[in-house]
Amino acid sequence: MTNYILPDGNIQISFSGGRTSGYMLHQILEANGNLPDRVQVLFANTGREMPETLEFVRECQERWGVKITWVEYDVNDNRATYRTVSDNSAARNGEPFEVLIRRRKYLPNIAARFCTTELTILPMKRYLTNALG
């Protein structure tokens, strides 16, 4: 369990909503007890997740008593940003992906693999930058 003890400082735990991500989060919770305020658990919803994934994220929150912040890619004044959502308001029909394609004006492809960066990594980074000032 010592591999799951959190270091000092601010920490982001990126929670994908998958089983291995759930296992990792559970092990971290077991090793550390309740998470301190300096720890942010983030889930980036692309709008294309399976309903079971969204249900799993919600169940992890409820069963383990951990705050998981849900973020989604968004655009405001033609600038890429994020929005926070919940299980009830999360996109389920690919809306963030559609917004990204409209903004980029082309589909991701083998030469331009921007989905993971734009739909998950950057919204989480933007959230953390805003949340931590």
VEXDREN-2710 file (C-alpha; in Angstrom, 1 decimal):
% VEXDREN-2710
k/r/px/py/pz
1/MET/0.0/0.0/0.0
2/THR/3.0/2.4/0.4
3/ASN/2.9/2.9/-3.4
4/TYR/-0.4/4.6/-3.0
5/ILE/0.5/7.0/-0.2
6/LEU/0.2/10.6/-1.5
7/PRO/3.2/12.9/-1.5
8/ASP/3.1/16.5/-0.1
9/GLY/1.8/19.3/-2.3
10/ASN/-1.1/19.7/-4.6
11/ILE/-2.2/16.6/-6.4
12/GLN/-4.4/15.8/-9.3
13/ILE/-5.9/12.3/-9.7
14/SER/-7.1/11.8/-13.3
15/PHE/-10.1/9.4/-13.0
16/SER/-11.0/7.9/-16.4
17/GLY/-14.1/6.1/-15.2
18/GLY/-12.6/2.7/-16.1
19/ARG/-12.0/-0.3/-13.8
20/THR/-8.3/0.2/-13.5
21/SER/-8.7/3.8/-12.7
22/GLY/-11.3/2.9/-10.1
23/TYR/-8.9/0.4/-8.6
24/MET/-6.2/3.0/-8.4
25/LEU/-8.5/5.5/-6.7
26/HIS/-9.8/2.9/-4.3
27/GLN/-6.2/1.9/-3.4
28/ILE/-5.3/5.6/-2.9
29/LEU/-8.3/6.1/-0.6
30/GLU/-7.4/2.9/1.4
31/ALA/-3.8/4.1/1.9
32/ASN/-4.6/7.7/2.8
33/GLY/-8.1/7.7/4.3
34/ASN/-10.1/10.7/3.4
35/LEU/-8.4/12.8/0.7
36/PRO/-7.1/16.2/1.9
37/ASP/-8.4/19.4/0.2
38/ARG/-5.1/19.7/-1.7
39/VAL/-6.1/16.6/-3.8
40/GLN/-8.4/17.1/-6.8
41/VAL/-10.0/14.0/-8.5
42/LEU/-11.1/14.9/-12.0
43/PHE/-13.1/13.1/-14.6
44/ALA/-13.2/14.5/-18.2
45/ASN/-16.4/13.6/-20.0
46/THR/-16.1/13.7/-23.8
47/GLY/-19.8/13.1/-24.2
48/ARG/-19.0/9.8/-25.9
49/GLU/-18.6/7.6/-22.8
50/MET/-20.8/4.6/-22.4
51/PRO/-23.7/5.1/-19.9
52/GLU/-22.1/2.5/-17.7
53/THR/-18.9/4.6/-17.4
54/LEU/-20.9/7.6/-16.2
55/GLU/-22.8/5.4/-13.7
56/PHE/-19.5/3.9/-12.4
57/VAL/-18.1/7.4/-11.8
58/ARG/-21.2/8.4/-9.9
59/GLU/-21.2/5.2/-7.9
60/CYS/-17.5/5.7/-6.9
61/GLN/-18.4/9.2/-5.7
62/GLU/-21.3/8.0/-3.6
63/ARG/-19.9/4.7/-2.3
64/TRP/-16.5/6.0/-1.4
65/GLY/-17.5/9.5/-0.4
66/VAL/-15.0/11.1/-2.7
67/LYS/-15.5/14.4/-4.6
68/ILE/-14.9/13.8/-8.3
69/THR/-15.1/17.0/-10.3
70/TRP/-16.6/16.4/-13.8
71/VAL/-15.3/18.6/-16.6
72/GLU/-16.1/18.9/-20.2
73/TYR/-14.5/20.7/-23.2
74/ASP/-16.3/23.9/-24.1
75/VAL/-15.7/27.1/-26.2
76/ASN/-16.5/30.6/-25.0
77/ASP/-15.8/33.6/-27.3
78/ASN/-14.1/31.3/-29.7
79/ARG/-11.6/30.3/-27.0
80/ALA/-11.3/26.7/-25.8
81/THR/-12.3/26.4/-22.1
82/TYR/-14.1/23.9/-19.9
83/ARG/-17.3/23.7/-18.0
84/THR/-18.0/21.7/-14.8
85/VAL/-20.9/19.3/-15.0
86/SER/-22.5/16.5/-12.9
87/ASP/-24.0/13.2/-13.5
88/ASN/-27.3/14.9/-14.2
89/SER/-25.9/17.5/-16.6
90/ALA/-23.1/15.7/-18.3
91/ALA/-23.2/15.4/-22.1
92/ARG/-24.3/12.0/-23.4
93/ASN/-24.6/12.6/-27.1
94/GLY/-21.1/13.7/-28.1
95/GLU/-21.7/17.4/-27.6
96/PRO/-18.1/18.3/-26.5
97/PHE/-16.7/16.4/-29.4
98/GLU/-19.0/18.2/-31.8
99/VAL/-18.0/21.6/-30.4
100/LEU/-14.3/20.6/-30.9
101/ILE/-14.9/19.5/-34.5
102/ARG/-16.8/22.7/-35.3
103/ARG/-14.0/24.8/-33.8
104/ARG/-11.2/22.8/-35.5
105/LYS/-13.1/22.5/-38.8
106/TYR/-11.8/19.0/-39.4
107/LEU/-11.9/15.6/-37.9
108/PRO/-9.1/14.1/-35.8
109/ASN/-7.1/11.6/-37.9
110/ILE/-3.8/9.7/-37.8
111/ALA/-1.8/12.8/-38.5
112/ALA/-3.8/15.1/-36.1
113/ARG/-4.6/13.2/-33.0
114/PHE/-6.0/16.0/-30.9
115/CYS/-8.9/14.3/-29.1
116/THR/-7.3/13.2/-25.9
117/THR/-5.4/16.4/-25.5
118/GLU/-8.3/18.7/-26.3
119/LEU/-11.2/16.7/-24.7
120/THR/-9.5/15.5/-21.5
121/ILE/-6.0/16.8/-20.7
122/LEU/-6.6/20.5/-21.4
123/PRO/-10.0/20.9/-19.8
124/MET/-8.6/19.3/-16.6
125/LYS/-5.5/21.6/-16.8
126/ARG/-7.8/24.7/-17.3
127/TYR/-10.0/23.7/-14.4
128/LEU/-6.9/23.3/-12.1
129/THR/-5.4/26.6/-13.2
130/ASN/-8.7/28.3/-12.5
131/ALA/-9.4/26.5/-9.2
132/LEU/-5.9/27.0/-7.8
133/GLY/-5.7/30.7/-8.9
END
